[in-house]
Amino acid sequence: MPVDWRRSGPDLTITLDRTGAPLAVQIQEHLRVAIREGRLAAGERLPSTRRLADHLGVSRGTVVEVYEQLVAEGYVDSAVGSGTRVAELLGGDARRDSQRPVAPPAMSTARFDFEYGIPDLRSVPLRDWAWAVGEATRTMPTAGLGDEDPAGSRHLREVITAYHRRVRAGCANTDDAIVVSGFRQGLAFVLATLGRMGIDAVGLEDPGPREHDRIAGRAGLTAVPVPVDAEGLDVPALRRTPARAVLVTPAHQCPTGVALSPARRRALVAWADEVDGVILEDDYDAEFRYDRQPVGSLQGLAPDRVIALGSVSKTLAPAIRIGWILTPHRFVDALTEEKHLSSRGAPGLDQEALALLIESGRFDRHLRRMRDLYRTRRDVLTREVTAVFGPDSLHGLAAGCHAVLALPTDVSEDAVVEAARTLEVRISGLGRYRLTRKPADPALLLSFSNLTEQQLVLGVHAIAEAVRRCRRPPEGPTLPRRSGTPPTAP
């Protein structure tokens, strides 16, 4: 949408050389270039001659001369009552077209969006958040509106570490916490810091969260795939790699849904001690446990070896871009410096609002409500998948907001995803989460957090139809074997 400058000064930098060419010529050239490059869009209303003259410190007659010249050249149009506007340049300009901003990816228009990673956006506690922002605005001292402590709001760090001790059985304290703008920013800071400290390889779960290998590469580390089985990360396989850091999702592995077993948790800590290594814990949805009390954070088991990372993207909403790093004290200064040199951090008012939201009990109340809601949706999904695909088709249901649907072995995972798309179902195959391309049984990742119960039922049937369309046709009659030819092994 073009900018309307009628009620404000021009948002365009025009630098004039008072000792150089005539001022009118300089202003004309600045505006021509801005129009050609698309910084002034077609239809955009320019400021009045008086306003632009005041802004540039020139006479109004100079600006009138500029506008008249640009009208004559076809760069702008002028009409009584409509002011002066940028004209549509017919034929376009390759340079201008190349510099137009790229449109953001379109939001999903699928009727049934099973894509992983988005909580129920209809249930975000916006009224509570508005209350918390209002309280932060009312109570925050004016000194708090300046640049924050490099580690983030001390109030929020006190609240987060207390929450982590209370809910996740951790043992971090305020001075070992750093506030960041979401999990990925925290991960980038941690990997960059470890790289500068001499760690050059990081183990990643395979399958595991997407794009973490690319984040590691940007930090200068080699990403080493480590397989996952029914007990979680394969620690013996990790021992055979050169990695001295590993990123794990122990409470509810992404994407398989398994929990890191007690034996593997102890073995992982032992590995870190043996190699003088670091465990990065992605604690992304541990609050949503349905069968029993949530599994405690690894940070509480080995605080000297674990860096725990968390955020409110899954518990509140991705738009509230606040996360945290809970780190052994020896990494605090280096991580704080990395953050200080890379970012000013999350907005201070939002940090204070989150602290107040948690302190007031509203955050816990929201989590209890969402746990009940997600449990109901999980049960609906389980019931419908069992009826349509048979028992034992769905895995990873003990916690979190997603599950894995095992597909018949005679269908292609990619083909089912594409067939589902034509039926207005957005879904991902498990292969999308693999770092290696080893043969594996086809499976789909089903998130149930942002779908209603009715959508879950209809969506499961749509997926079943996609699978039906992708089943291989029955084989034709078997050709007779020549005498003496052994039968083919099954």
C-alpha positions in Angstrom: 0.0 0.0 0.0 1.5 3.4 -1.0 2.5 5.7 1.9 0.3 8.7 2.4 2.4 11.7 3.4 -0.4 14.2 3.8 -0.1 14.2 7.6 3.7 13.6 8.0 7.0 14.6 6.6 8.5 12.5 3.8 10.1 9.2 4.9 12.9 9.6 2.3 16.4 10.7 2.8 17.4 13.6 0.5 20.9 14.9 1.1 21.7 18.3 -0.5 25.1 19.7 -1.2 24.7 23.5 -0.7 28.0 24.1 -2.5 27.3 21.9 -5.5 24.8 21.7 -8.3 21.6 23.8 -8.1 19.3 22.5 -5.3 16.4 21.9 -7.7 18.5 19.7 -9.9 19.7 17.7 -6.9 16.2 17.2 -5.5 14.9 16.2 -9.0 17.6 13.5 -9.3 17.0 12.1 -5.8 13.3 11.7 -6.6 13.9 10.2 -10.0 16.2 7.6 -8.6 13.7 6.8 -5.7 10.9 6.3 -8.3 13.0 4.2 -10.6 14.2 2.0 -7.8 10.7 1.6 -6.4 11.4 3.3 -3.1 8.5 5.6 -4.1 5.7 3.4 -5.4 3.2 4.1 -8.1 0.3 6.0 -6.8 2.1 7.2 -3.7 1.2 10.8 -2.7 4.2 13.1 -2.3 4.3 15.8 0.4 2.9 19.3 -0.5 5.4 21.7 -1.9 5.3 23.8 1.3 5.9 20.7 3.5 8.8 19.4 1.4 10.4 22.9 1.2 10.2 23.2 5.0 11.7 19.7 5.4 14.6 20.4 3.1 15.2 24.0 4.1 14.7 25.4 0.6 12.3 27.9 -0.9 8.8 26.7 -1.9 9.5 27.9 -5.4 12.4 25.5 -5.7 10.1 22.5 -4.9 7.4 23.8 -7.3 10.1 23.9 -10.0 11.1 20.3 -9.1 7.5 19.0 -9.3 6.8 20.7 -12.6 10.0 19.2 -14.1 9.1 15.7 -12.9 5.5 16.1 -14.2 6.9 17.1 -17.6 9.2 14.0 -17.6 6.4 11.7 -16.7 7.7 10.6 -13.3 4.8 12.2 -11.3 1.2 13.3 -12.0 -0.4 16.4 -10.6 -4.1 17.1 -10.3 -6.1 19.8 -8.5 -7.5 18.2 -5.3 -5.4 15.1 -5.6 -2.0 16.5 -5.0 1.2 15.2 -6.6 1.5 11.4 -7.0 4.1 9.0 -8.4 3.1 7.9 -11.9 2.9 4.4 -13.2 6.1 3.8 -15.2 4.9 1.7 -18.2 7.3 -0.9 -19.4 8.8 -1.4 -16.0 12.5 -1.4 -15.1 14.4 -4.6 -14.4 16.4 -3.0 -11.6 13.3 -1.7 -10.0 11.5 -5.0 -10.3 14.4 -6.8 -8.8 14.4 -4.5 -5.8 10.7 -4.9 -4.9 10.2 -6.6 -1.6 9.5 -10.3 -1.8 6.1 -11.2 -0.6 6.0 -13.3 2.5 5.0 -16.9 2.2 1.3 -17.3 1.9 -0.6 -18.6 5.0 -1.9 -22.1 4.7 -5.3 -22.3 3.1 -5.7 -26.0 3.7 -9.0 -27.1 5.4 -7.1 -29.6 7.5 -3.7 -28.3 8.6 -1.8 -31.1 10.4 1.6 -29.2 10.1 3.8 -29.5 13.2 4.8 -26.6 15.5 1.8 -24.4 15.9 -0.3 -24.3 19.1 -4.0 -23.7 19.1 -4.0 -20.1 18.0 -7.7 -19.7 18.8 -6.9 -20.4 22.5 -4.1 -17.9 23.0 -4.9 -16.0 26.2 -5.0 -12.6 24.6 -7.1 -11.0 27.4 -4.5 -12.2 30.0 -1.7 -11.0 27.8 -3.3 -7.6 27.3 -3.7 -7.4 31.1 0.0 -8.3 31.6 1.1 -5.7 29.0 -1.1 -3.1 30.7 0.4 -3.9 34.1 3.9 -3.8 32.7 3.2 -0.4 31.2 1.7 0.9 34.4 4.3 -0.4 36.9 7.5 -0.5 35.0 9.8 2.3 36.1 10.9 4.8 33.5 14.5 3.6 33.9 13.3 0.2 32.6 12.5 1.7 29.3 16.2 2.1 28.4 18.6 -0.6 27.2 18.2 -3.7 29.2 20.8 -5.8 31.1 22.7 -7.7 28.4 21.4 -11.0 29.9 17.8 -9.7 29.8 15.3 -8.5 32.4 16.4 -9.7 35.8 12.7 -9.9 36.9 11.9 -12.3 34.0 15.0 -14.3 34.7 14.0 -14.7 38.3 10.6 -15.8 37.3 11.7 -18.2 34.6 14.3 -20.0 36.7 11.8 -20.3 39.6 9.2 -21.7 37.1 11.8 -24.1 35.7 12.7 -25.4 39.2 9.0 -25.7 40.1 7.6 -27.3 37.0 10.6 -28.9 35.2 12.6 -30.0 38.2 15.6 -27.9 37.2 18.1 -26.2 39.4 19.2 -23.0 37.4 19.4 -19.7 39.2 18.9 -16.2 38.0 22.5 -15.4 37.2 22.7 -18.5 34.9 19.7 -17.4 32.7 19.8 -15.3 29.5 16.6 -14.0 27.8 16.6 -14.3 24.0 14.1 -13.8 21.2 12.9 -17.3 20.8 14.5 -20.8 20.8 16.3 -20.5 17.4 18.1 -17.3 18.4 19.2 -19.0 21.6 20.4 -22.0 19.7 22.3 -19.8 17.3 24.0 -18.0 20.2 24.9 -21.3 21.9 26.4 -22.9 18.9 28.4 -19.9 17.9 29.7 -19.7 21.5 30.7 -23.4 21.6 32.4 -23.0 18.2 34.6 -20.3 19.5 35.4 -22.4 22.5 36.8 -25.2 20.3 33.9 -27.5 19.8 33.6 -28.1 16.0 30.9 -30.9 15.7 27.4 -31.2 17.2 25.3 -34.3 17.2 21.8 -34.0 16.0 18.9 -36.4 16.4 18.0 -38.3 13.2 15.2 -37.8 12.6 15.0 -34.5 14.4 13.8 -30.9 14.2 14.2 -29.3 10.8 17.0 -26.9 9.9 19.1 -27.3 13.0 21.8 -28.7 10.7 21.8 -25.5 8.8 21.9 -23.4 12.0 24.9 -25.4 13.1 26.6 -24.9 9.7 26.1 -21.2 9.9 27.9 -21.3 13.3 30.8 -23.1 11.8 30.0 -26.5 13.3 29.7 -29.8 11.5 26.3 -31.5 12.1 26.6 -35.2 12.9 23.4 -37.3 12.5 22.8 -39.6 15.5 20.0 -42.2 15.2 16.9 -42.3 17.4 15.2 -45.5 18.5 12.4 -46.5 20.9 14.5 -45.3 23.9 15.4 -42.0 22.3 18.9 -40.8 21.2 21.3 -43.8 20.5 24.1 -42.8 22.9 26.4 -45.7 21.8 26.2 -44.3 18.3 26.9 -40.8 19.6 30.1 -42.2 21.2 31.4 -43.2 17.8 31.2 -39.7 16.4 33.6 -36.8 16.9 30.9 -34.6 18.5 31.5 -32.9 21.8 28.0 -31.3 21.9 24.6 -32.8 21.2 21.2 -31.4 20.8 18.3 -33.5 22.2 14.6 -33.3 22.7 14.5 -35.7 25.7 11.0 -35.2 27.1 9.1 -35.8 23.9 11.5 -36.4 20.9 10.7 -34.4 17.8 9.4 -36.0 15.7 9.1 -39.6 16.9 7.5 -38.7 20.2 9.5 -41.1 22.3 11.0 -40.1 25.7 14.7 -40.5 26.4 14.8 -43.6 28.7 16.3 -43.4 32.2 19.2 -45.5 31.1 19.9 -43.3 28.1 19.7 -40.2 30.2 22.4 -41.5 32.5 24.5 -42.7 29.6 24.2 -39.3 27.9 25.5 -37.5 31.0 28.3 -40.0 31.3 29.3 -39.4 27.7 29.4 -35.6 28.3 31.7 -36.2 31.3 34.0 -38.5 29.3 34.5 -36.1 26.3 34.2 -32.8 28.3 31.1 -32.2 26.2 27.8 -30.2 26.4 24.2 -31.4 26.1 21.8 -28.9 24.6 18.3 -29.6 25.8 15.3 -28.4 23.7 12.5 -28.4 26.2 9.9 -27.4 23.7 6.6 -29.0 24.9 7.3 -31.0 28.1 4.4 -29.3 29.9 1.9 -31.2 27.8 2.2 -34.7 29.3 -1.0 -36.8 29.6 -0.1 -40.2 31.0 1.7 -39.1 34.2 3.8 -36.3 35.6 6.1 -34.7 33.0 9.7 -36.1 32.8 12.0 -33.7 34.6 14.5 -31.5 32.7 18.0 -33.0 32.0 19.3 -29.7 33.3 18.3 -30.8 36.9 20.2 -34.1 36.4 23.5 -32.6 35.2 23.5 -28.8 35.6 27.2 -28.6 34.9 26.8 -30.3 31.5 23.4 -29.2 30.2 22.3 -26.0 28.5 18.5 -25.9 28.6 16.7 -23.8 26.0 13.0 -22.9 26.1 10.5 -20.5 24.8 6.8 -19.7 24.9 6.2 -20.5 21.2 4.4 -23.7 22.0 2.8 -22.7 25.3 1.5 -19.3 24.3 2.1 -18.3 20.7 5.1 -18.0 18.3 4.3 -14.3 17.9 5.3 -13.7 21.5 8.9 -14.1 20.6 10.6 -14.7 24.0 12.9 -17.6 24.9 15.6 -18.3 27.4 18.9 -20.1 27.9 19.7 -21.8 31.2 23.4 -22.5 31.2 26.3 -23.7 33.3 27.9 -20.6 34.9 31.1 -21.0 32.9 29.3 -20.2 29.7 27.4 -17.1 31.0 29.9 -14.4 30.0 30.5 -15.8 26.6 26.8 -16.2 25.8 26.0 -12.8 27.1 28.7 -11.2 24.9 27.4 -13.2 21.9 23.9 -11.8 22.6 25.1 -8.3 23.2 27.0 -8.2 19.9 24.3 -9.8 17.9 21.0 -8.5 19.3 19.4 -6.1 21.8 17.1 -9.0 22.8 13.4 -9.2 23.2 11.4 -6.0 23.9 11.6 -5.0 27.5 7.9 -4.4 28.0 7.1 -7.9 26.7 9.6 -9.4 29.0 8.0 -7.7 32.0 4.6 -8.7 30.8 5.6 -12.4 30.6 7.1 -12.2 34.1 3.8 -10.8 35.4 1.7 -13.3 33.5 3.6 -16.2 35.1 3.7 -14.6 38.6 0.0 -14.0 38.6 -0.9 -17.6 38.0 -2.5 -16.9 34.6 0.2 -18.8 32.7 -0.3 -21.9 34.8 -4.1 -21.6 34.4 -3.7 -21.4 30.7 -1.4 -24.5 30.6 -4.0 -26.5 32.6 -6.7 -25.5 30.2 -4.6 -26.3 27.2 -3.5 -29.7 28.6 -7.2 -30.7 29.0 -8.0 -29.4 25.5 -5.1 -31.2 23.8 -5.8 -34.4 25.7 -9.3 -34.4 24.3 -8.0 -33.8 20.8 -5.4 -36.5 21.2 -8.1 -39.0 22.2 -10.3 -38.0 19.2 -7.3 -38.4 16.8 -6.5 -41.8 18.4 -10.0 -43.1 18.2 -10.4 -42.0 14.6 -7.0 -43.3 13.4 -7.7 -46.6 15.1 -11.1 -46.9 13.4 -9.7 -46.0 9.9 -6.1 -47.4 9.9 -6.3 -50.0 12.6 -4.8 -50.4 16.1 -1.1 -49.5 16.7 -1.0 -47.2 13.8 -0.3 -44.1 15.9 2.8 -43.5 18.0 4.3 -40.9 20.3 1.0 -40.1 22.1 2.2 -39.8 25.7 3.0 -36.1 25.5 3.1 -33.1 23.3 0.8 -32.0 20.5 1.8 -34.4 17.6 1.9 -38.1 16.8 3.4 -40.3 14.1 1.1 -42.2 11.8 2.6 -45.4 10.3 1.6 -45.8 6.7 1.2 -49.1 4.8 4.6 -50.1 3.5 3.3 -50.3 -0.1 2.8 -46.5 -0.5 5.2 -43.7 -1.0 5.4 -41.2 1.8 5.9 -38.3 -0.7 3.0 -39.5 -2.9 0.6 -39.5 0.1 1.7 -36.0 1.1 1.0 -34.7 -2.4 -2.3 -36.6 -2.7 -3.4 -35.2 0.6 -2.5 -31.7 -0.6 -5.0 -32.1 -3.5 -7.6 -33.0 -0.8 -6.9 -29.7 1.1 -4.8 -31.5 3.8 -1.5 -30.0 4.8 0.8 -32.6 6.2 4.5 -33.7 6.3 6.1 -37.0 6.0 8.7 -38.2 8.5 11.3 -38.2 5.8 11.3 -34.4 5.9 12.8 -34.6 9.4 15.6 -37.0 8.5 19.2 -35.9 8.1 20.2 -39.1 6.3 18.3 -40.8 3.5 18.5 -44.3 4.7 15.5 -46.5 3.8 12.7 -46.2 6.4 9.1 -47.2 6.6 6.7 -44.4 5.4 5.1 -42.4 8.1 3.3 -39.0 8.6 3.6 -36.4 11.3 0.2 -35.4 12.6 -0.1 -32.3 14.8 -3.5 -32.1 16.5 -3.0 -28.8 18.4 -4.5 -26.3 15.9 -7.5 -28.4 14.6 -10.9 -28.8 16.1 -12.4 -32.2 16.9 -14.5 -32.1 13.7 -11.5 -31.2 11.6 -9.5 -34.0 13.1 -12.2 -36.6 12.2 -12.7 -35.2 8.6 -8.9 -34.8 8.2 -8.1 -38.4 9.1 -10.7 -39.6 6.5 -9.1 -37.3 3.9 -5.7 -38.8 4.7 -7.1 -42.3 4.3 -8.4 -41.3 0.9 -5.0 -40.0 0.0 -3.5 -43.3 1.0 -6.1 -45.2 -1.0 -5.2 -43.3 -4.1 -1.5 -44.1 -3.7 -1.8 -47.8 -3.1 0.0 -49.8 -5.7 -2.3 -51.7 -8.0 -2.5 -55.5 -7.5 0.2 -57.4 -9.3 -0.9 -59.2 -12.5 -0.8 -63.0 -12.9 2.5 -64.6 -12.2 4.4 -65.6 -15.3 5.3 -69.3 -15.4 8.9 -70.1 -14.3 11.2 -71.9 -16.7 12.1 -75.3 -15.7 15.0 -75.4 -13.3 14.7 -71.7 -12.3 14.6 -71.3 -8.5 11.7 -69.4 -7.0 12.3 -65.7 -6.1 12.8 -65.1 -2.4 9.9 -63.1 -0.8 
